[in-house]
């Protein structure tokens, strides 16, 4: 006489499968492998210091540079800043004038010729507190 519980116990003797054969007999993992990506290396202080400009008597960093520091696309960075505009008062962030933008452009010399190679809108400048608030908005370290 065979007990009903013995069959159930026999099934548990075999390990649970880690892979499954699909219809085309390819091995498919049941659970994707978990990989931990290494944390990006922090930027050297010299790189950050080169991007700090003195405008209107304040030390500021342009929004494009902040986006690069936080490893974000400039477009996404600007979207997040506009979405959270209430968190950026006038002493945290301000938009540069045309003259200020042109002066910075001549210092940086990044303007390329051709269609779509220039800025459509005037850039933003962020003070020290604005840069910290941008990190909080982006959930960046």
N, CA, C and O atoms as a MOPAC input file, in Angstrom:
PM7 MOZYME 1SCF
protein

 N      0.83300 1    -1.17100 1     0.00000 1
 C      0.00000 1     0.00000 1     0.00000 1
 C      0.89700 1     1.26100 1     0.00000 1
 O      1.80400 1     1.38100 1     0.82400 1
 N      0.63100 1     2.19800 1    -0.93400 1
 C      1.42900 1     3.41300 1    -1.06900 1
 C      0.68900 1     4.56100 1    -0.40800 1
 O     -0.51200 1     4.75000 1    -0.59800 1
 N      1.41600 1     5.29500 1     0.34500 1
 C      0.82000 1     6.45300 1     0.99800 1
 C      0.77300 1     7.61700 1     0.01400 1
 O      1.65900 1     7.76100 1    -0.82800 1
 N     -0.23100 1     8.42200 1     0.12100 1
 C     -0.36300 1     9.58300 1    -0.75900 1
 C      0.72800 1    10.61500 1    -0.47700 1
 O      1.18400 1    11.28500 1    -1.40400 1
 N      1.14200 1    10.75500 1     0.73500 1
 C      2.15400 1    11.74200 1     1.10300 1
 C      3.53700 1    11.38300 1     0.56600 1
 O      4.36400 1    12.27400 1     0.37200 1
 N      3.80700 1    10.10600 1     0.32100 1
 C      5.13300 1     9.70600 1    -0.14800 1
 C      5.40900 1    10.23500 1    -1.55400 1
 O      6.55300 1    10.55700 1    -1.87400 1
 N      4.38300 1    10.32900 1    -2.39500 1
 C      4.56600 1    10.87800 1    -3.74600 1
 C      4.91700 1    12.35800 1    -3.68000 1
 O      5.76200 1    12.83500 1    -4.43800 1
 N      4.29200 1    13.05900 1    -2.80600 1
 C      4.55600 1    14.48400 1    -2.67000 1
 C      5.97300 1    14.69700 1    -2.15500 1
 O      6.66600 1    15.60300 1    -2.61900 1
 N      6.40900 1    13.88900 1    -1.21500 1
 C      7.75700 1    14.01500 1    -0.69600 1
 C      8.78200 1    13.67200 1    -1.76300 1
 O      9.84800 1    14.28600 1    -1.80400 1
 N      8.49000 1    12.71200 1    -2.62200 1
 C      9.42100 1    12.32800 1    -3.67400 1
 C      9.61500 1    13.47300 1    -4.66500 1
 O     10.70900 1    13.64000 1    -5.20500 1
 N      8.59000 1    14.24700 1    -4.90700 1
 C      8.70900 1    15.38000 1    -5.82500 1
 C      9.63400 1    16.44700 1    -5.26700 1
 O     10.29600 1    17.15400 1    -6.02700 1
 N      9.68600 1    16.56700 1    -3.97300 1
 C     10.52100 1    17.59100 1    -3.35900 1
 C     11.98800 1    17.17600 1    -3.28800 1
 O     12.82900 1    17.99700 1    -2.92400 1
 N     12.32100 1    15.94200 1    -3.62200 1
 C     13.70200 1    15.50700 1    -3.62100 1
 C     14.49800 1    16.12100 1    -4.77200 1
 O     15.70900 1    16.31400 1    -4.67400 1
 N     13.79500 1    16.42100 1    -5.86000 1
 C     14.46800 1    17.01100 1    -7.01400 1
 C     14.52100 1    18.53200 1    -6.85200 1
 O     13.55300 1    19.14300 1    -6.39800 1
 N     15.63000 1    19.13300 1    -7.21500 1
 C     15.70800 1    20.59400 1    -7.08400 1
 C     14.77100 1    21.28700 1    -8.06400 1
 O     14.42600 1    20.73700 1    -9.11000 1
 N     14.37500 1    22.47900 1    -7.71500 1
 C     13.51000 1    23.25600 1    -8.59600 1
 C     14.30000 1    23.67800 1    -9.82600 1
 O     15.47300 1    24.03200 1    -9.70600 1
 N     13.68900 1    23.64900 1   -11.00300 1
 C     14.43200 1    23.99900 1   -12.21300 1
 C     14.76900 1    25.48900 1   -12.23600 1
 O     13.95500 1    26.33200 1   -11.85800 1
 N     15.97900 1    25.79100 1   -12.68700 1
 C     16.38900 1    27.17500 1   -12.83600 1
 C     16.14600 1    27.66300 1   -14.25300 1
 O     16.08700 1    28.86700 1   -14.50000 1
 N     16.00200 1    26.71200 1   -15.19600 1
 C     15.79200 1    27.06900 1   -16.58700 1
 C     14.59400 1    26.31000 1   -17.11700 1
 O     14.18700 1    25.29300 1   -16.55500 1
 N     14.04400 1    26.80300 1   -18.18500 1
 C     12.88000 1    26.20800 1   -18.80600 1
 C     13.15200 1    26.09600 1   -20.28800 1
 O     13.67600 1    27.03500 1   -20.88700 1
 N     12.80800 1    24.96600 1   -20.90200 1
 C     12.94400 1    24.83100 1   -22.34800 1
 C     11.66400 1    25.33500 1   -22.99300 1
 O     10.57300 1    24.86600 1   -22.66900 1
 N     11.79600 1    26.28600 1   -23.90100 1
 C     10.59200 1    26.80000 1   -24.55300 1
 C     10.27000 1    25.94800 1   -25.76700 1
 O     10.87500 1    24.89500 1   -25.96800 1
 N      9.33300 1    26.39100 1   -26.56600 1
 C      8.83300 1    25.62300 1   -27.69600 1
 C      9.94200 1    25.29200 1   -28.69400 1
 O      9.94300 1    24.20800 1   -29.27700 1
 N     10.86700 1    26.19600 1   -28.89100 1
 C     11.93900 1    25.98900 1   -29.86100 1
 C     13.16500 1    25.34900 1   -29.22000 1
 O     14.23500 1    25.32500 1   -29.82900 1
 N     13.02900 1    24.83800 1   -28.01900 1
 C     14.07400 1    24.14600 1   -27.28600 1
 C     15.27400 1    25.04400 1   -26.98700 1
 O     16.42400 1    24.60500 1   -26.97100 1
 N     14.96700 1    26.28800 1   -26.75700 1
 C     15.99700 1    27.20300 1   -26.27700 1
 C     15.87300 1    27.28800 1   -24.76700 1
 O     14.77400 1    27.24900 1   -24.21400 1
 N     16.98400 1    27.40000 1   -24.12800 1
 C     16.99000 1    27.48500 1   -22.66800 1
 C     16.63100 1    28.91200 1   -22.27700 1
 O     17.28600 1    29.86100 1   -22.70700 1
 N     15.60300 1    29.06300 1   -21.47100 1
 C     15.12900 1    30.36200 1   -21.02000 1
 C     15.18400 1    30.36900 1   -19.49600 1
 O     14.57800 1    29.50600 1   -18.86100 1
 N     15.89200 1    31.31900 1   -18.89600 1
 C     15.91500 1    31.35100 1   -17.42200 1
 C     14.54900 1    31.72100 1   -16.86900 1
 O     13.83500 1    32.54500 1   -17.44100 1
 N     14.19700 1    31.10700 1   -15.75800 1
 C     12.92000 1    31.42700 1   -15.12400 1
 C     12.95400 1    32.79900 1   -14.47000 1
 O     11.95500 1    33.51800 1   -14.47200 1
 N     14.09400 1    33.15900 1   -13.91500 1
 C     14.24800 1    34.47800 1   -13.30600 1
 C     15.44900 1    35.14600 1   -13.95100 1
 O     16.49300 1    34.51100 1   -14.10100 1
 N     15.33000 1    36.41000 1   -14.33600 1
 C     16.49000 1    37.07900 1   -14.92600 1
 C     17.60600 1    37.23400 1   -13.90900 1
 O     17.36800 1    37.39200 1   -12.71200 1
 N     18.81200 1    37.18300 1   -14.41100 1
 C     19.97000 1    37.32800 1   -13.53100 1
 C     20.03200 1    38.74400 1   -12.97700 1
 O     19.83500 1    39.71100 1   -13.71300 1
 N     20.29700 1    38.86400 1   -11.72100 1
 C     20.39500 1    40.17500 1   -11.08900 1
 C     21.84400 1    40.63900 1   -11.18300 1
 O     22.75700 1    39.97700 1   -10.69000 1
 N     22.03300 1    41.77300 1   -11.81700 1
 C     23.37400 1    42.33300 1   -11.90500 1
 C     23.38300 1    43.67200 1   -11.19600 1
 O     22.43100 1    44.44900 1   -11.28300 1
 N     24.44600 1    43.92200 1   -10.51100 1
 C     24.60500 1    45.18000 1    -9.80100 1
 C     25.62600 1    45.99500 1   -10.56400 1
 O     26.78900 1    45.60900 1   -10.67700 1
 N     25.18500 1    47.11700 1   -11.08300 1
 C     26.11000 1    47.95700 1   -11.83700 1
 C     26.95500 1    48.76600 1   -10.85400 1
 O     26.46200 1    49.22900 1    -9.82600 1
 N     28.22100 1    48.92400 1   -11.18700 1
 C     29.08000 1    49.69000 1   -10.28000 1
 C     28.69300 1    51.16300 1   -10.28200 1
 O     28.20900 1    51.68700 1   -11.28500 1
 N     28.90700 1    51.80900 1    -9.17200 1
 C     28.59900 1    53.23200 1    -9.06100 1
 C     29.57100 1    54.02100 1    -9.93100 1
 O     30.76100 1    53.71100 1    -9.97200 1
 N     29.06500 1    55.04700 1   -10.63000 1
 C     29.97400 1    55.83200 1   -11.46300 1
 C     30.99100 1    56.57200 1   -10.60600 1
 O     30.71300 1    56.97300 1    -9.47600 1
 N     32.16000 1    56.73700 1   -11.17100 1
 C     33.23500 1    57.41400 1   -10.44700 1
 C     32.88900 1    58.89200 1   -10.28000 1
 O     32.34600 1    59.50500 1   -11.19900 1
 N     33.19500 1    59.46400 1    -9.13200 1
 C     32.90800 1    60.89500 1    -8.94400 1
 C     33.79300 1    61.74100 1    -9.85200 1
 O     34.90500 1    61.34900 1   -10.20500 1
 N     33.28000 1    62.90200 1   -10.21800 1
 C     34.03300 1    63.80900 1   -11.08600 1
 C     35.15900 1    64.47100 1   -10.30900 1
 O     34.99200 1    64.79900 1    -9.13400 1
 N     36.29900 1    64.67000 1   -10.95100 1
 C     37.38400 1    65.38100 1   -10.27000 1
 C     36.99600 1    66.83300 1    -9.98700 1
 O     36.21200 1    67.42600 1   -10.72700 1
 N     37.53700 1    67.38700 1    -8.93500 1
 C     37.20100 1    68.75000 1    -8.53200 1
 C     37.60100 1    69.75700 1    -9.60800 1
 O     36.91100 1    70.75600 1    -9.81500 1
 N     38.70900 1    69.49700 1   -10.28900 1
 C     39.16600 1    70.41000 1   -11.33500 1
 C     38.17600 1    70.54400 1   -12.47800 1
 O     38.02400 1    71.62700 1   -13.04200 1
 N     37.49800 1    69.45000 1   -12.82800 1
 C     36.49400 1    69.48600 1   -13.89800 1
 C     35.31800 1    70.35100 1   -13.48000 1
 O     34.80900 1    71.14500 1   -14.27100 1
 N     34.89200 1    70.19800 1   -12.24700 1
 C     33.76800 1    70.98800 1   -11.74600 1
 C     34.16600 1    72.45400 1   -11.61500 1
 O     33.38000 1    73.34000 1   -11.95300 1
 N     35.36300 1    72.71600 1   -11.13400 1
 C     35.81100 1    74.09400 1   -10.92000 1
 C     35.91100 1    74.86100 1   -12.23000 1
 O     35.69800 1    76.07400 1   -12.24800 1
 N     36.23200 1    74.18100 1   -13.32800 1
 C     36.31400 1    74.85600 1   -14.63000 1
 C     34.94600 1    75.31300 1   -15.12600 1
 O     34.86200 1    76.22400 1   -15.94900 1
 N     33.89800 1    74.70500 1   -14.64600 1
 C     32.53700 1    75.01500 1   -15.10700 1
 C     31.84100 1    76.08300 1   -14.27600 1
 O     30.70900 1    76.45600 1   -14.58300 1
 N     32.48200 1    76.57300 1   -13.25000 1
 C     31.89100 1    77.61100 1   -12.40100 1
 C     32.25600 1    78.97400 1   -12.97100 1
 O     33.42800 1    79.27200 1   -13.19900 1
 N     31.23100 1    79.80200 1   -13.20100 1
 C     31.42400 1    81.13200 1   -13.77600 1
 C     30.91500 1    82.18300 1   -12.79900 1
 O     30.05000 1    81.90300 1   -11.96800 1
 N     31.45400 1    83.38500 1   -12.90200 1
 C     30.99800 1    84.50100 1   -12.08300 1
 C     30.08500 1    85.37100 1   -12.94200 1
 O     30.54400 1    86.05600 1   -13.85700 1
 N     28.78500 1    85.33700 1   -12.63700 1
 C     27.78900 1    86.10000 1   -13.38400 1
 C     26.91800 1    86.84700 1   -12.38900 1
 O     26.43400 1    86.26700 1   -11.41700 1
 N     26.72000 1    88.13100 1   -12.63400 1
 C     25.91600 1    88.99000 1   -11.75900 1
 C     26.40800 1    88.94800 1   -10.31200 1
 O     25.61100 1    89.05300 1    -9.38000 1
 N     27.69800 1    88.79600 1   -10.13000 1
 C     28.27700 1    88.78400 1    -8.79900 1
 C     28.07600 1    87.48500 1    -8.04400 1
 O     28.36700 1    87.42100 1    -6.84900 1
 N     27.58200 1    86.43600 1    -8.71500 1
 C     27.36500 1    85.14600 1    -8.07100 1
 C     28.12400 1    84.06600 1    -8.82500 1
 O     28.26600 1    84.12500 1   -10.04600 1
 N     28.60400 1    83.08600 1    -8.08600 1
 C     29.22100 1    81.92500 1    -8.72700 1
 C     28.11000 1    80.97200 1    -9.14500 1
 O     27.32400 1    80.51000 1    -8.31800 1
 N     28.05900 1    80.68600 1   -10.43800 1
 C     26.98000 1    79.86200 1   -10.97700 1
 C     27.53700 1    78.79000 1   -11.90400 1
 O     28.67100 1    78.87000 1   -12.37600 1
 N     26.69900 1    77.78400 1   -12.14900 1
 C     26.98500 1    76.72300 1   -13.10600 1
 C     25.81600 1    76.68000 1   -14.07400 1
 O     24.65900 1    76.77500 1   -13.66400 1
 N     26.11900 1    76.53700 1   -15.36400 1
 C     25.04800 1    76.46700 1   -16.35500 1
 C     24.27600 1    75.16300 1   -16.21600 1
 O     24.80400 1    74.16400 1   -15.72800 1
 N     23.02900 1    75.18700 1   -16.64900 1
 C     22.18600 1    74.00000 1   -16.57500 1
 C     22.72100 1    72.84100 1   -17.39000 1
 O     22.59900 1    71.68800 1   -16.97800 1
 N     23.31800 1    73.12900 1   -18.54900 1
 C     23.88100 1    72.05800 1   -19.36500 1
 C     25.02800 1    71.35400 1   -18.64400 1
 O     25.18100 1    70.13700 1   -18.74200 1
 N     25.83200 1    72.13200 1   -17.91800 1
 C     26.93200 1    71.53300 1   -17.16700 1
 C     26.41200 1    70.71200 1   -15.98900 1
 O     26.93400 1    69.63600 1   -15.69800 1
 N     25.38600 1    71.22200 1   -15.31500 1
 C     24.79400 1    70.45800 1   -14.20500 1
 C     24.21200 1    69.14500 1   -14.71200 1
 O     24.35100 1    68.10700 1   -14.06600 1
 N     23.56100 1    69.19200 1   -15.86600 1
 C     23.00600 1    67.96400 1   -16.44000 1
 C     24.12400 1    66.95500 1   -16.70200 1
 O     23.95900 1    65.76000 1   -16.45600 1
 N     25.25000 1    67.43500 1   -17.19700 1
 C     26.38700 1    66.53700 1   -17.43700 1
 C     26.95400 1    66.00200 1   -16.12100 1
 O     27.34200 1    64.83600 1   -16.04700 1
 N     27.00500 1    66.84000 1   -15.08400 1
 C     27.49400 1    66.38200 1   -13.78500 1
 C     26.62400 1    65.26000 1   -13.23400 1
 O     27.13300 1    64.28500 1   -12.68000 1
 N     25.31200 1    65.40200 1   -13.38800 1
 C     24.37400 1    64.41900 1   -12.85000 1
 C     24.05700 1    63.31100 1   -13.83800 1
 O     23.17400 1    62.49100 1   -13.58600 1
 N     24.77700 1    63.27600 1   -14.97900 1
 C     24.62300 1    62.23700 1   -15.99400 1
 C     23.18400 1    62.14200 1   -16.49500 1
 O     22.60400 1    61.05900 1   -16.57100 1
 N     22.63300 1    63.28300 1   -16.82900 1
 C     21.27800 1    63.38000 1   -17.37800 1
 C     21.36100 1    64.09300 1   -18.72200 1
 O     22.27700 1    64.88000 1   -18.96300 1
 N     20.40800 1    63.81300 1   -19.58200 1
 C     20.30000 1    64.57200 1   -20.82400 1
 C     19.82900 1    65.98500 1   -20.47200 1
 O     19.02200 1    66.17000 1   -19.56100 1
 N     20.33300 1    66.96400 1   -21.19400 1
 C     19.96500 1    68.35300 1   -20.89700 1
 C     18.46600 1    68.57100 1   -21.02600 1
 O     17.86600 1    69.30200 1   -20.23800 1
 N     17.87200 1    67.94000 1   -22.01400 1
 C     16.42600 1    68.08300 1   -22.21700 1
 C     15.65400 1    67.55800 1   -21.00400 1
 O     14.73000 1    68.21700 1   -20.52600 1
 N     16.02200 1    66.39200 1   -20.51200 1
 C     15.34100 1    65.81400 1   -19.33800 1
 C     15.59800 1    66.65200 1   -18.09000 1
 O     14.71300 1    66.82700 1   -17.25300 1
 N     16.81600 1    67.16400 1   -17.97500 1
 C     17.15300 1    68.01300 1   -16.83600 1
 C     16.27100 1    69.25700 1   -16.82500 1
 O     15.71100 1    69.61500 1   -15.78900 1
 N     16.14600 1    69.91700 1   -17.97700 1
 C     15.31100 1    71.12200 1   -18.06400 1
 C     13.84000 1    70.80200 1   -17.80200 1
 O     13.12800 1    71.60400 1   -17.19700 1
 N     13.38600 1    69.64000 1   -18.25200 1
 C     11.99800 1    69.24000 1   -17.97700 1
 C     11.75600 1    69.11800 1   -16.47700 1
 O     10.73800 1    69.58800 1   -15.97000 1
 N     12.68300 1    68.49400 1   -15.77400 1
 C     12.52100 1    68.32600 1   -14.33200 1
 C     12.56600 1    69.66100 1   -13.60400 1
 O     11.83200 1    69.87200 1   -12.63800 1
 N     13.42100 1    70.55700 1   -14.06200 1
 C     13.50700 1    71.87500 1   -13.43100 1
 C     12.20800 1    72.64500 1   -13.65900 1
 O     11.69800 1    73.27200 1   -12.73000 1
 N     11.66900 1    72.61000 1   -14.86100 1
 C     10.41500 1    73.31400 1   -15.14500 1
 C      9.24400 1    72.69400 1   -14.39600 1
 O      8.33600 1    73.39600 1   -13.95200 1
 N      9.27500 1    71.37400 1   -14.26200 1
 C      8.19300 1    70.67700 1   -13.56100 1
 C      8.19500 1    71.02800 1   -12.07000 1
 O      7.14500 1    71.02800 1   -11.42600 1
 N      9.37300 1    71.32500 1   -11.53000 1
 C      9.51700 1    71.65500 1   -10.11600 1
 C      9.95600 1    73.10300 1    -9.93900 1
 O     10.81300 1    73.38900 1    -9.10200 1
 N      9.39000 1    74.00600 1   -10.70200 1
 C      9.79500 1    75.41500 1   -10.69200 1
 C      9.60200 1    76.06000 1    -9.32400 1
 O     10.33300 1    76.98700 1    -8.97400 1
 N      8.64100 1    75.59000 1    -8.55300 1
 C      8.39000 1    76.17400 1    -7.23200 1
 C      9.56300 1    75.93400 1    -6.27700 1
 O      9.72100 1    76.66900 1    -5.30200 1
 N     10.37200 1    74.93100 1    -6.53900 1
 C     11.50600 1    74.62900 1    -5.67200 1
 C     12.73200 1    75.49000 1    -5.98100 1
 O     13.71700 1    75.45200 1    -5.24300 1
 N     12.67600 1    76.26000 1    -7.06100 1
 C     13.82400 1    77.06100 1    -7.49000 1
 C     13.46900 1    78.54500 1    -7.43700 1
 O     13.04400 1    79.10400 1    -8.44800 1
 N     13.63400 1    79.19700 1    -6.28200 1
 C     13.38500 1    80.64000 1    -6.22300 1
 C     14.46100 1    81.40600 1    -7.00600 1
 O     15.40400 1    80.80800 1    -7.52500 1
 N     14.31200 1    82.71300 1    -7.08500 1
 C     15.19700 1    83.55300 1    -7.89900 1
 C     16.65000 1    83.49000 1    -7.43900 1
 O     17.55500 1    83.64500 1    -8.25800 1
 N     16.89500 1    83.26700 1    -6.15200 1
 C     18.28400 1    83.21200 1    -5.68900 1
 C     18.90300 1    81.82200 1    -5.88000 1
 O     20.07800 1    81.64000 1    -5.56300 1
 N     18.15900 1    80.84800 1    -6.38200 1
 C     18.67400 1    79.51600 1    -6.69000 1
 C     19.00800 1    79.38100 1    -8.17100 1
 O     19.96300 1    78.69400 1    -8.53600 1
 N     18.21800 1    80.03900 1    -9.02700 1
 C     18.34300 1    79.85500 1   -10.46400 1
 C     17.83600 1    81.09500 1   -11.17600 1
 O     16.86700 1    81.71200 1   -10.73200 1
 N     18.47800 1    81.46800 1   -12.27900 1
 C     17.97600 1    82.54500 1   -13.11600 1
 C     18.36800 1    82.26600 1   -14.55300 1
 O     19.31900 1    81.53300 1   -14.82600 1
 N     17.60800 1    82.87000 1   -15.47600 1
 C     17.89300 1    82.68200 1   -16.88900 1
 C     18.84600 1    83.76900 1   -17.35500 1
 O     18.67900 1    84.94200 1   -17.02000 1
 N     19.84000 1    83.37300 1   -18.12500 1
 C     20.83600 1    84.31600 1   -18.60100 1
 C     20.24800 1    85.22100 1   -19.68300 1
 O     19.33200 1    84.82600 1   -20.40400 1
 N     20.78100 1    86.42700 1   -19.78700 1
 C     20.38500 1    87.33100 1   -20.86200 1
 C     21.16200 1    86.95000 1   -22.12800 1
 O     22.07400 1    86.12400 1   -22.09000 1
 N     20.78600 1    87.56300 1   -23.23000 1
 C     21.46100 1    87.28400 1   -24.49400 1
 C     22.93000 1    87.67200 1   -24.43600 1
 O     23.78800 1    86.93900 1   -24.92700 1
 N     23.22600 1    88.83200 1   -23.83200 1
 C     24.61800 1    89.27500 1   -23.72000 1
 C     25.44700 1    88.31900 1   -22.86300 1
 O     26.57900 1    87.98900 1   -23.21800 1
 N     24.88800 1    87.87600 1   -21.74000 1
 C     25.60400 1    86.94900 1   -20.87000 1
 C     25.84300 1    85.61000 1   -21.56900 1
 O     26.91000 1    85.00900 1   -21.45000 1
 N     24.83500 1    85.16800 1   -22.28800 1
 C     24.95800 1    83.90700 1   -23.00800 1
 C     26.02600 1    84.00300 1   -24.09700 1
 O     26.82400 1    83.08400 1   -24.28000 1
 N     26.02900 1    85.12700 1   -24.81800 1
 C     27.04500 1    85.31900 1   -25.86300 1
 C     28.44300 1    85.39700 1   -25.26700 1
 O     29.39200 1    84.87000 1   -25.84700 1
 N     28.58200 1    86.04600 1   -24.12200 1
 C     29.89200 1    86.14500 1   -23.47300 1
 C     30.39100 1    84.76000 1   -23.05100 1
 O     31.56900 1    84.44500 1   -23.21700 1
 N     29.49400 1    83.93800 1   -22.50700 1
 C     29.89200 1    82.59000 1   -22.12800 1
 C     30.21900 1    81.75200 1   -23.35700 1
 O     31.14500 1    80.94200 1   -23.33400 1
 N     29.46400 1    81.94600 1   -24.42200 1
 C     29.70200 1    81.18300 1   -25.63700 1
 C     31.08700 1    81.48500 1   -26.19900 1
 O     31.77600 1    80.58600 1   -26.68200 1
 N     31.49400 1    82.75900 1   -26.13500 1
 C     32.82200 1    83.10700 1   -26.64800 1
 C     33.91700 1    82.52500 1   -25.75900 1
 O     35.01200 1    82.23800 1   -26.24200 1
 N     33.63700 1    82.34700 1   -24.46500 1
 C     34.62200 1    81.72600 1   -23.57500 1
 C     34.71400 1    80.22300 1   -23.81900 1
 O     35.80300 1    79.65000 1   -23.79600 1
 N     33.56400 1    79.58700 1   -24.05300 1
 C     33.52800 1    78.13800 1   -24.19000 1
 C     33.81200 1    77.71600 1   -25.63400 1
 O     34.41500 1    76.66800 1   -25.86600 1
 N     33.38000 1    78.53300 1   -26.61000 1
 C     33.60500 1    78.29000 1   -28.03600 1
 C     33.03100 1    76.95100 1   -28.47200 1
 O     33.74900 1    76.11600 1   -29.02300 1
 N     31.72900 1    76.73800 1   -28.22500 1
 C     31.11400 1    75.47200 1   -28.61100 1
 C     30.09700 1    75.62300 1   -29.72900 1
 O     29.49900 1    74.62900 1   -30.14100 1
 N     29.88300 1    76.81500 1   -30.22700 1
 C     28.87000 1    77.01600 1   -31.25100 1
 C     29.34000 1    76.41400 1   -32.56600 1
 O     30.45100 1    76.67900 1   -33.02700 1
 N     28.47300 1    75.59800 1   -33.16200 1
 C     28.78100 1    74.98500 1   -34.44700 1
 C     27.91100 1    75.64900 1   -35.51200 1
 O     26.85300 1    76.19800 1   -35.20400 1
 N     28.35100 1    75.59600 1   -36.73800 1
 C     27.55800 1    76.16400 1   -37.82600 1
 C     26.60800 1    75.10400 1   -38.35900 1
 O     26.87700 1    73.90700 1   -38.26500 1
 N     25.50700 1    75.55400 1   -38.91400 1
 C     24.53800 1    74.63300 1   -39.49600 1
 C     23.22100 1    74.66200 1   -38.74900 1
 O     23.11600 1    75.19100 1   -37.64200 1
 N     22.23300 1    74.08500 1   -39.38200 1
 C     20.88900 1    74.06200 1   -38.82000 1
 C     20.83300 1    73.14100 1   -37.59900 1
 O     21.34100 1    72.02000 1   -37.62900 1
 N     20.21500 1    73.62600 1   -36.53900 1
 C     20.04500 1    72.82300 1   -35.33300 1
 C     21.29000 1    72.70700 1   -34.47500 1
 O     21.33600 1    71.87400 1   -33.57000 1
 N     22.28400 1    73.50800 1   -34.73200 1
 C     23.53100 1    73.41500 1   -33.98800 1
 C     23.68700 1    74.52700 1   -32.96100 1
 O     24.76700 1    74.69600 1   -32.39500 1
 N     22.63900 1    75.27700 1   -32.71600 1
 C     22.71000 1    76.36800 1   -31.75000 1
 C     21.57400 1    76.22300 1   -30.74500 1
 O     20.68700 1    75.38500 1   -30.90800 1
 N     21.61300 1    77.04300 1   -29.71300 1
 C     20.58200 1    76.98700 1   -28.67100 1
 C     19.31100 1    77.67600 1   -29.14000 1
 O     19.34700 1    78.71500 1   -29.79900 1
 N     18.20800 1    77.08000 1   -28.78800 1
 C     16.92400 1    77.67200 1   -29.13500 1
 C     16.46400 1    78.62400 1   -28.03200 1
 O     15.84000 1    79.64900 1   -28.30600 1
 N     16.77600 1    78.27700 1   -26.78600 1
 C     16.36800 1    79.07500 1   -25.63500 1
 C     17.61100 1    79.51500 1   -24.86400 1
 O     18.67100 1    78.89600 1   -24.95400 1
 N     17.45600 1    80.57600 1   -24.12200 1
 C     18.56100 1    81.05200 1   -23.29400 1
 C     18.79100 1    80.07000 1   -22.13700 1
 O     17.82900 1    79.54200 1   -21.57900 1
 N     20.04300 1    79.82300 1   -21.77700 1
 C     20.33300 1    78.83700 1   -20.72500 1
 C     20.02900 1    79.38500 1   -19.33200 1
 O     19.91600 1    80.59200 1   -19.12000 1
 N     19.90200 1    78.45300 1   -18.40100 1
 C     19.71700 1    78.79100 1   -16.99300 1
 C     21.05000 1    78.71600 1   -16.27600 1
 O     21.93100 1    77.94500 1   -16.65500 1
 N     21.18700 1    79.51800 1   -15.24500 1
 C     22.35800 1    79.48700 1   -14.38200 1
 C     21.89000 1    79.12900 1   -12.97800 1
 O     20.89500 1    79.66700 1   -12.49200 1
 N     22.61200 1    78.21800 1   -12.32900 1
 C     22.24600 1    77.73100 1   -11.00300 1
 C     23.31800 1    78.12000 1    -9.99900 1
 O     24.51100 1    77.93100 1   -10.23700 1
 N     22.87400 1    78.66400 1    -8.87600 1
 C     23.80500 1    78.96800 1    -7.79100 1
 C     24.11200 1    77.67400 1    -7.03700 1
 O     23.64600 1    76.60000 1    -7.41800 1
 N     24.88900 1    77.78300 1    -5.98000 1
 C     25.24600 1    76.59700 1    -5.19900 1
 C     23.99700 1    75.90900 1    -4.64400 1
 O     23.87600 1    74.68500 1    -4.69300 1
 N     23.07800 1    76.70800 1    -4.11800 1
 C     21.84200 1    76.12900 1    -3.55400 1
 C     20.96700 1    75.55300 1    -4.65900 1
 O     20.28900 1    74.54600 1    -4.45400 1
 N     20.97800 1    76.18000 1    -5.81700 1
 C     20.21200 1    75.66200 1    -6.94300 1
 C     20.74800 1    74.33300 1    -7.44300 1
 O     19.97500 1    73.46600 1    -7.85100 1
 N     22.07000 1    74.16400 1    -7.41600 1
 C     22.67500 1    72.89500 1    -7.82900 1
 C     22.29000 1    71.77100 1    -6.86700 1
 O     22.03500 1    70.64400 1    -7.29100 1
 N     22.25000 1    72.08100 1    -5.58700 1
 C     21.84000 1    71.07700 1    -4.59500 1
 C     20.36600 1    70.72800 1    -4.77800 1
 O     19.98900 1    69.55900 1    -4.70200 1
 N     19.53300 1    71.74000 1    -5.01900 1
 C     18.11100 1    71.47500 1    -5.24800 1
 C     17.90500 1    70.65900 1    -6.52400 1
 O     17.02000 1    69.80500 1    -6.57200 1
 N     18.70000 1    70.90900 1    -7.54300 1
 C     18.59800 1    70.12700 1    -8.78100 1
 C     18.93200 1    68.66600 1    -8.51400 1
 O     18.29200 1    67.77300 1    -9.07000 1
 N     19.92900 1    68.41300 1    -7.66800 1
 C     20.26300 1    67.03200 1    -7.30300 1
 C     19.10300 1    66.37400 1    -6.57700 1
 O     18.83100 1    65.19200 1    -6.78600 1
 N     18.41800 1    67.12500 1    -5.72700 1
 C     17.27400 1    66.57000 1    -5.00200 1
 C     16.12000 1    66.27500 1    -5.96600 1
 O     15.44000 1    65.25700 1    -5.83700 1
 N     15.91000 1    67.16500 1    -6.92400 1
 C     14.83800 1    66.95800 1    -7.89700 1
 C     15.11800 1    65.72500 1    -8.75500 1
 O     14.20700 1    64.96300 1    -9.08000 1
 N     16.38600 1    65.53800 1    -9.11600 1
 C     16.77300 1    64.39900 1    -9.95300 1
 C     17.02000 1    63.12300 1    -9.16900 1
 O     17.26200 1    62.07100 1    -9.76100 1
 N     16.96300 1    63.19900 1    -7.84000 1
 C     17.28800 1    62.05900 1    -6.96600 1
 C     18.69100 1    61.55300 1    -7.24600 1
 O     18.91200 1    60.34500 1    -7.33500 1
 N     19.63100 1    62.46000 1    -7.38400 1
 C     21.02200 1    62.10500 1    -7.65100 1
 C     21.85900 1    62.30100 1    -6.39500 1
 O     21.49400 1    63.07200 1    -5.50700 1
 N     22.98500 1    61.59800 1    -6.32900 1
 C     23.87400 1    61.80200 1    -5.16700 1
 C     24.63400 1    63.09600 1    -5.28100 1
 O     25.42500 1    63.42800 1    -4.39700 1

